[in-house]
Amino acid sequence: MTVLPADGLSLAAEFPDPAHEQWQSLVEGVLRKSGKDVAGSAAEEALSTTVEAGLITRPLYTSRDDAPDAGFPGFAPFTRGSKAEGNAANGWDVRQRHSLTDPARLNEAVLADLENGVTSLWLTVGGATGVPVSGLARALDGVYLDLAPVVLDAGSELDSAATELLRLYEERGVAPESARGTLGADPLGHAARSGGAPEPAAAVHWAERCAKEYPGLRALTVDALPYHEAGGSAAQELGSSLATGVAYLRALTGAGLSVEAACAQLEFRYAATADQFLTIAKLRAARRLWARVAEVCGAADAGAQRQHAVTSSVMMTRRDPWVNMLRTTLACLGAGVGGADSVTVLPFDHALGLPDAFARRIARNTSTILMEESHLARVIDPAGGSWYVERLTAELADSAWAFFQEIERAGGQAAALGSGLIGERLAETWAARSKDLARRKEPVTGVSEFPHLAERPVERKVTPAADGASGGLPTVRRDEAFEALRARSDAHLASTGRRPRVFLAALGPASAHTARATFASNLFQAGGIEPVHDPATVDASTAAEAFATSGATVACLCSGDALYAEQAEAVASALRAAGAQRVFLAGRPAEYPGVDEYVFAGCDVVAVLSSVLDRMGVA
């Protein structure tokens, strides 16, 4: 908004518009002070960040960053939303997930959720992790099925679960046109998780029945979570969902449904991460891509994709799980701004087992706060028009379309799963990301950065393993490498009464050593190794005694480069004489006699910590 003074002239009228080149010149000056002598576009590239393969975020976006026309909300290509009114009328659908095997306990949890802000239910049915089909009636006792949509996740028990749900609709007097929700048929998603062969016949049968008898009930879910949870990128997640959706369109139209009717039977499910801008772009790109599929199929107006966003399980940590509340809040924000129709916020203790009532309350209240107190849903497509978001949306869509085409060339989603193509591509992506995690280029707060060794563990009842979970795509977590290190430390603590230790040999005054001592302390704690920084500073004459009383078997020198040049060799020699098995130095590798290894920003932290624990004899 331009503020005009009383005379009607703009306050900025006398100031010339700065040129892009002027900004680059200022950036060059700042980078030069930090030792980077770059000029022109190279200066801008130095501040760019790789989001994932093929996607780079630049520090500045302007009107010169063209992107395809996003259209209007509710109109093709639906980039700005599947509905003209967005979520402004009632907010997004707050969908809580439940995986309880006891129908009575499930009923208590379901009623508590519905009485406190949840607007639809996502139920795991059958198998080792879900409520038995025979207990579905008890689980939904007291639920107004014409008001609360039910989404099933029944896997191989789709037929019996869907039959029971429709029986309950009839028994409780719910008119067919009033039934809402999704039966959750997803043969390709189930095959991706279990490793079995997809069987689409049941999905087609239920789609035909819903299309004829239940206009508000969808039969199929295009679940992209298996690909995200196997370590796939956002582009691979979108590409896999497109290939799955196209496969379902082929099956449904082959059975006699029109393209419009087939599209109306699909709900798409995506992961929302703490990278809120990537989440926003992913949901917007997904709608654009599906609109293109519908257009090619001759039904452009049917391309309004219905989306269900679920906060990512990959980003959830087992250590310091309270931080997960912040991650899921950001993910929920991204999902809401991105235009998701339904949002599931996983409880903060999801990675630990079955969530308790407190965790479920925080999860559902996350959506409530963002909608009711932050008014996030009152603006239609709030990200629309952002040069950054529009450009990121376009680039992500291009990358996802390329992966979709690769899958189609391989024979489609079922063939690409069966041949291992998709698994191989996801594994390659996760291997590259794992290297960034190990080097803390992608930090995980509370795990690889700022861990808290003295935290009291949060304990939950273990979630039963899903049926067939070992035969399909793997499930990964960002914290898994560091979790393995911490588990070794925990076992050592249980058997010996204390954690493995490292002595921080800080040289000189606090102004010289604090930065690197803090860095080293965080690094070693990420592996469950307790730092001992007492006394606050040492030299060659005091280092041996301090190390001997620390109870540590390894040491790390911490200070500035100037003091390293003066004291590092002598202090390292004293530490070795006192019994130090290995002497580290916090700083870039150099030639300091007596120093065995260097720890620095960008080093392979997992490899360093693993080797240290090995030397300490920590199993």
SETOR-99783 format. One record per residue (C-alpha): residue in three letters; x, y, z. Coordinates in steps of 0.5 Angstrom, whole numbers, plus 500, padded with zeros to 3 digits. Layout:
ALAXYZ...
//
This chain:
MET500500500THR503507498VAL502512503LEU500519501PRO501525504ALA496531504ASP499534498GLY497527494LEU505526493SER508519494LEU513519500ALA518515496ALA517520490GLU524523491PHE527517491PRO529513485ASP528505484PRO534501486ALA537497480HIS538490481GLU546491480GLN546496485TRP544491490GLN549486487SER554491488LEU552491496VAL552484496GLU559484493GLY562488499VAL559484504LEU562478502ARG569481500LYS569483508SER568475509GLY573473505LYS569471498ASP572475492VAL566474488ALA562479483GLY556480479SER551474479ALA556470482ALA555474489GLU548472488GLU549465487ALA554465493LEU548467498SER543461494THR541455498THR540448495VAL533446497GLU533439494ALA536436488GLY534441482LEU531446487ILE535452489THR533458493ARG536465491PRO536471496LEU532476492TYR526475487THR523480483SER518481478ARG523479473ASP522472476ASP517470471ALA512464473PRO506461469ASP500464470ALA497462476GLY490464474PHE484465479PRO482461486GLY477456484PHE479456476ALA484452472PRO490450473PHE487451480THR494453483ARG491458487GLY486453490SER481448488LYS475452491ALA474460489GLU473461496GLY479457499ASN478456506ALA476463508ALA469460510ASN470455515GLY477454515TRP480447513ASP478440515VAL481438522ARG483431521GLN485427527ARG489420526HIS487414530SER491408531LEU488404537THR486397537ASP481397543PRO474400540ALA472402547ARG479406548LEU478409540ASN471411542GLU473415548ALA479418544VAL474420538LEU469423542ALA474427545ASP477430539LEU470431536GLU468435542ASN474439542GLY475442535VAL476436530THR472436524SER473429521LEU476422523TRP482418520LEU481411522THR486405522VAL482399521GLY484392521GLY491389522ALA496389528THR495397528GLY488398527VAL481397530PRO478391528VAL472391523SER468388528GLY469394533LEU468399528ALA461400530ARG463401538ALA469405536LEU464410532ASP458410538GLY455417539VAL459420533TYR454423528LEU456420522ASP452425517LEU456431521ALA463428522PRO466425515VAL470418516VAL476416512LEU478409513ASP485406512ALA484399512GLY489396507SER488389505GLU481389509LEU478394505ASP472390503SER470388510ALA471395513ALA468399507THR462394507GLU461395515LEU462403514LEU456403509ARG452398514LEU453403519TYR451409515GLU444405513GLU443403520ARG444410523GLY439413518VAL445417514ALA442419507PRO447417502GLU447424500SER449426507ALA455421507ARG462424507GLY469422507THR474417504LEU474409504GLY481409503ALA482404497ASP489405495PRO492399492LEU498402489GLY500405496HIS499399499ALA503395495ALA509401496ARG508399503SER508392503GLY512390497GLY506386494ALA502386488PRO497392487GLU490389486PRO485394483ALA479390483ALA476392489ALA478399489VAL474400482HIS468396485TRP468401491ALA469407486GLU463405482ARG458404488CYS460411491ALA459414484LYS452411483GLU450411491TYR454416495PRO455423491GLY459425497LEU463419499ARG470418495ALA473411494LEU480412493THR486415496VAL492417492ASP497417498ALA504420497LEU506419504PRO510412502TYR514416498HIS516421502GLU517417508ALA522413504GLY526419503GLY524422497SER524429495ALA518433494ALA518432486GLN519425487GLU513425492LEU509429487GLY511425481SER509418484SER502421486LEU501423479ALA503417476THR498413481GLY493418480VAL493417472ALA493409474TYR487410478LEU484414472ARG486409467ALA482403471LEU476407473THR475409466GLY476402463ALA471400468GLY466405465LEU466411469SER467418465VAL473422467GLU469427471ALA466421475ALA473418476CYS477424478ALA471425483GLN473419487LEU480421488GLU483424494PHE490426494ARG495426501TYR501429501ALA506430507ALA507437510THR514439513ALA517444517ASP520448511GLN513452510PHE515455503LEU517448500THR510445503ILE506451500ALA509450493LYS508443493LEU501443494ARG500449489ALA504445484ALA500439486ARG494442484ARG497445477LEU500438475TRP493434476ALA489440472ARG494439467VAL493431467ALA485432467GLU486437461VAL490432457CYS484427459GLY479432456ALA476434463ALA479440465ASP474443469ALA474436473GLY482438475ALA480441482GLN484436486ARG482435493GLN488435498HIS489432505ALA496434508VAL499430514THR505433518SER511429516SER513423520VAL520424517MET522430521MET519428528THR525426533ARG525421539ARG530426543ASP527432545PRO520431542TRP517437545VAL521441539ASN516437534MET510441537LEU514447533ARG515443527THR508441526THR506448527LEU510450521ALA508444517CYS501446519LEU502453517GLY505451510ALA499446509GLY494451511VAL497457506GLY498452501GLY491451500ALA490444503ASP483442504SER484437510VAL490437515THR492432520VAL497434525LEU501428528PRO502429535PHE509431538ASP510424541HIS508420534ALA515417533LEU515414540GLY509410540LEU501411541PRO500418543ASP497420549ALA491425550PHE495431552ALA499430545ARG492429541ARG490435544ILE496439542ALA495437535ARG488439534ASN489445538THR495447533SER490448527THR485451532ILE490457534LEU492458526MET485459524GLU482462530GLU487466533SER492467527HIS486468522LEU490464517ALA484461513ARG481468512VAL485470506ILE485466500ASP491464497PRO496468502ALA502466498GLY499468491GLY503473488SER509472492TRP515472486TYR519467491VAL513462492GLU510463485ARG517461482LEU518455487THR512452485ALA513453477GLU520450478LEU518444483ALA512443478ASP517442472SER522437476ALA516433479TRP513432471ALA520430469PHE520424475PHE512423473GLN515422465GLU520417467ILE515413471GLU510413465ARG516411461ALA518405465GLY511402464GLY507406470GLN507406477ALA505399478ALA511397474ALA516402476LEU515399483GLY515392481SER522393478GLY525397483LEU526404479ILE522408484GLY525405490GLU532406487ARG531413486LEU528414493ALA534411496GLU539415492THR535422494TRP536419501ALA543417501ALA545424499ARG540428504SER543423509LYS550426508ASP548433509LEU544431515ALA551427518ARG555434516ARG549438520LYS548442513GLU541440515PRO541441522VAL536437527THR535442533GLY535437539VAL538432536SER544434532GLU544441534PHE543443541PRO542436544HIS540436552LEU543429555ALA540430561GLU533430559ARG528426562PRO525421556VAL518421554GLU515414554ARG509411550LYS506405549VAL510402543THR506402536PRO505395533ALA509394527ALA504394521ASP502388517GLY507387511ALA511393513SER518390512GLY517388505GLY516395501LEU519401501PRO523403507THR521408512VAL526413514ARG527419519ARG532425519ASP534423526GLU536416525ALA544416525PHE544420531GLU539416535ALA543410534LEU549414537ARG545416543ALA542409544ARG550407544SER551412550ASP545410553ALA547403554HIS553405556LEU550409562ALA546404564SER552399564THR557403568GLY553409571ARG555415567ARG556417559PRO562417555ARG566423556VAL570428552PHE575433556LEU574440553ALA581443553ALA580451553LEU586455551GLY586462553PRO581467556ALA573466554SER573471549ALA578466545HIS575460546THR568460548ALA565460540ARG569453539ALA568450546THR560451545PHE561448538ALA565442540SER560441546ASN554441542LEU558436537PHE560431542GLN553431545ALA550430539GLY553423540GLY551422547ILE558424549GLU558428555PRO563434555VAL567436561HIS569443561ASP573444568PRO577448569ALA574454564THR581454561VAL588450561ASP595451559ALA601446558SER602446565THR595444568ALA592440562ALA594434564GLU592434571ALA585437569PHE584431564ALA586426569THR580428574SER575429568GLY574422567ALA575422560THR579418555VAL579423549ALA580431549CYS579437544LEU583443544CYS578449544SER581456542GLY582461537ASP588460531ALA593465534LEU593461541TYR593454537ALA599457534GLU602458541GLN600453545ALA596447541GLU603442541ALA605443548VAL598442551ALA596436546SER603433548ALA601434556LEU594431554ARG597425551ALA602424557ALA596424561GLY593418558ALA588421552GLN587416547ARG585421542VAL586429541PHE581433537LEU582440535ALA576445534GLY577448527ARG579447520PRO585442519ALA592444520GLU599442522TYR599442529PRO603436532GLY600432537VAL593433534ASP590427531GLU583429528TYR579436527VAL572438528PHE569443524ALA563446521GLY561441515CYS565435517ASP562428518VAL559429525VAL556422525ALA563419522VAL567422527LEU562421533SER562413531SER569413531VAL570416538LEU565411541ASP568405538ARG575407541MET572408547GLY569401547VAL562404547ALA558398544
//
